[in-house]
């Protein structure tokens, strides 16, 4: 069980200065079930939600239909499924970047989907003594901010902002609560 709602609110609140309901376009990479996208869609003109999980796409699709949201498009695939002629104001990785094995190629694709003012917003779990994905294999248990800054810099982006977000709680399979520190990083060109 993961409680992400408070993190999504904190994340979108930090993005507020860069959002315009009438013009901002967002690409949400690794959208999952849409926790952050559902929060963000009220504040932007267009949001494209992308995920490789069929179950996640089904869930976010149902949520979009239930709330009659017309400014969200859903793509079953990865970031490479998005045509490069699309240019986004904001590209988000909300608790999803640690699932990506080929960060450099994904960041190069982000450059293809960017214009000079594009911001890339990342929310990730800070490294700690406890792995977040105890039962699900992922390439990285956690990504340090230093690692991300290095990777983004190597791909032509610079750190604009870093900030803590509300803690994330997860109940593991033995019903033991775990608390994880979450940070946000905002990158630009």
C-alpha positions as CSV (number, residue, x, y, z in Angstrom):
1,X,0.0,0.0,0.0
2,X,1.5,3.3,-1.0
3,X,0.1,6.7,0.0
4,X,1.2,9.1,-2.7
5,X,-1.5,11.8,-2.7
6,X,0.2,14.3,-0.4
7,X,3.4,14.0,-2.4
8,X,1.4,14.7,-5.6
9,X,-0.1,17.9,-4.1
10,X,3.4,19.0,-2.9
11,X,4.9,18.3,-6.3
12,X,2.2,20.1,-8.3
13,X,2.3,23.0,-5.8
14,X,6.1,23.4,-6.5
15,X,5.3,23.4,-10.2
16,X,2.6,26.1,-9.9
17,X,4.7,29.1,-10.9
18,X,5.4,27.4,-14.3
19,X,1.8,26.4,-15.0
20,X,-0.9,28.2,-17.1
21,X,-4.3,26.5,-17.4
22,X,-4.7,27.9,-20.9
23,X,-1.4,27.1,-22.5
24,X,0.9,24.7,-20.5
25,X,1.5,21.2,-22.0
26,X,2.8,18.4,-19.9
27,X,4.2,14.9,-20.6
28,X,3.9,12.6,-17.5
29,X,6.4,9.8,-18.0
30,X,5.6,6.7,-16.0
31,X,2.2,8.0,-15.0
32,X,1.2,4.9,-13.1
33,X,-2.4,5.1,-12.0
34,X,-2.5,8.8,-12.4
35,X,-2.1,10.1,-8.9
36,X,0.0,13.1,-9.9
37,X,-1.6,13.6,-13.3
38,X,-5.1,13.8,-11.9
39,X,-3.8,16.6,-9.6
40,X,-1.9,18.4,-12.3
41,X,-4.5,18.2,-15.1
42,X,-6.7,20.8,-13.4
43,X,-3.8,23.3,-13.7
44,X,-2.7,22.8,-17.3
45,X,-4.0,22.9,-20.8
46,X,-2.9,19.5,-22.0
47,X,-1.4,16.5,-20.3
48,X,-0.2,13.3,-22.0
49,X,0.2,10.4,-19.6
50,X,2.5,7.6,-20.7
51,X,3.1,4.2,-19.0
52,X,4.3,0.8,-20.0
53,X,1.9,-1.0,-17.6
54,X,-1.4,-2.1,-19.2
55,X,-3.0,-2.2,-15.7
56,X,-1.9,1.3,-14.9
57,X,-3.2,2.6,-18.2
58,X,-6.5,0.9,-17.6
59,X,-6.8,2.5,-14.1
60,X,-5.9,6.0,-15.2
61,X,-8.3,5.6,-18.2
62,X,-11.1,4.8,-15.9
63,X,-10.3,7.7,-13.7
64,X,-10.2,10.1,-16.6
65,X,-13.6,8.8,-17.9
66,X,-15.1,9.0,-14.4
67,X,-14.1,12.6,-14.0
68,X,-14.8,13.5,-17.6
69,X,-11.4,15.0,-18.1
70,X,-10.9,16.1,-21.7
71,X,-7.4,17.5,-21.4
72,X,-5.6,14.2,-20.7
73,X,-4.4,11.8,-23.4
74,X,-3.2,8.4,-22.4
75,X,-0.5,6.5,-24.2
76,X,0.3,2.8,-23.4
77,X,4.1,2.8,-24.0
78,X,7.2,4.5,-23.0
79,X,8.6,8.0,-23.7
80,X,9.8,6.8,-27.1
81,X,6.1,6.2,-28.0
82,X,5.7,10.0,-28.1
83,X,6.4,11.6,-31.4
84,X,9.3,14.0,-31.4
85,X,7.4,16.7,-33.1
86,X,5.5,17.2,-29.8
87,X,7.2,19.9,-27.6
88,X,6.2,20.1,-24.0
89,X,6.5,22.9,-21.4
90,X,7.0,20.4,-18.6
91,X,8.1,16.8,-18.6
92,X,7.5,15.0,-15.3
93,X,8.9,11.8,-13.8
94,X,6.8,11.3,-10.6
95,X,8.2,8.4,-8.7
96,X,9.1,6.7,-12.0
97,X,12.6,7.5,-13.1
98,X,14.1,4.8,-10.9
99,X,12.3,2.2,-13.1
100,X,14.2,3.3,-16.2
101,X,17.3,1.3,-17.1
102,X,18.5,3.6,-19.9
103,X,18.4,7.1,-18.3
104,X,20.8,8.7,-20.8
105,X,18.7,7.7,-23.9
106,X,15.5,8.8,-22.0
107,X,17.1,12.2,-21.3
108,X,18.1,12.6,-24.9
109,X,14.5,11.9,-25.8
110,X,13.5,14.6,-23.3
111,X,15.7,17.0,-25.3
112,X,13.8,16.1,-28.5
113,X,10.5,16.8,-26.8
114,X,11.7,20.1,-25.3
115,X,11.9,23.7,-26.3
116,X,14.2,26.3,-24.8
117,X,12.0,26.9,-21.8
118,X,11.0,23.3,-21.0
119,X,11.3,22.2,-17.4
120,X,11.8,18.6,-16.3
121,X,10.4,17.8,-12.9
122,X,11.5,14.7,-11.0
123,X,10.1,13.4,-7.7
124,X,12.2,10.5,-6.4
125,X,12.8,8.6,-3.2
126,X,16.0,9.7,-1.4
127,X,18.5,7.0,-0.8
128,X,18.2,5.4,2.6
129,X,18.9,2.3,4.6
130,X,15.6,0.6,3.4
131,X,14.9,-0.2,-0.2
132,X,11.6,1.0,-1.4
133,X,11.0,-1.9,-3.8
134,X,11.6,-4.8,-1.6
135,X,9.6,-7.2,-3.6
136,X,9.7,-5.8,-7.1
137,X,13.0,-5.8,-9.0
138,X,13.8,-2.4,-10.5
139,X,17.1,-1.1,-11.9
140,X,17.6,1.4,-9.0
141,X,16.1,1.1,-5.5
142,X,16.6,4.9,-5.2
143,X,18.4,7.6,-7.1
144,X,20.4,10.2,-5.3
145,X,20.1,13.8,-6.2
146,X,23.8,13.9,-7.0
147,X,23.4,11.0,-9.4
148,X,20.5,12.7,-11.2
149,X,22.2,16.1,-11.4
150,X,25.3,14.4,-13.0
151,X,23.1,12.5,-15.5
152,X,21.0,15.6,-16.4
153,X,24.1,17.7,-16.7
154,X,25.7,15.2,-19.1
155,X,22.6,15.5,-21.2
156,X,22.5,19.3,-21.4
157,X,20.2,20.1,-18.5
158,X,20.9,22.1,-15.3
159,X,19.4,21.9,-11.8
160,X,17.0,24.8,-11.2
161,X,15.5,23.8,-7.9
162,X,15.5,21.1,-5.3
163,X,13.1,20.7,-2.5
164,X,11.8,18.1,0.0
165,X,8.4,16.7,-0.5
166,X,6.1,15.0,2.1
167,X,7.3,11.6,3.3
168,X,6.0,8.5,1.6
169,X,4.6,5.7,3.7
170,X,4.3,2.1,2.5
171,X,3.0,-0.9,4.4
172,X,5.1,-3.9,3.4
173,X,4.0,-7.5,3.1
174,X,4.5,-8.1,6.8
175,X,2.2,-5.1,7.6
176,X,5.2,-3.1,8.8
177,X,5.0,0.6,7.9
178,X,8.1,2.2,6.3
179,X,8.7,5.9,5.8
180,X,10.6,7.2,2.8
181,X,12.0,10.6,2.2
182,X,11.0,12.1,-1.1
183,X,12.7,15.0,-2.9
184,X,11.8,17.0,-6.0
185,X,14.3,18.3,-8.5
186,X,13.5,20.7,-11.4
187,X,15.8,20.8,-14.4
188,X,16.0,23.2,-17.4
189,X,18.3,23.8,-20.3
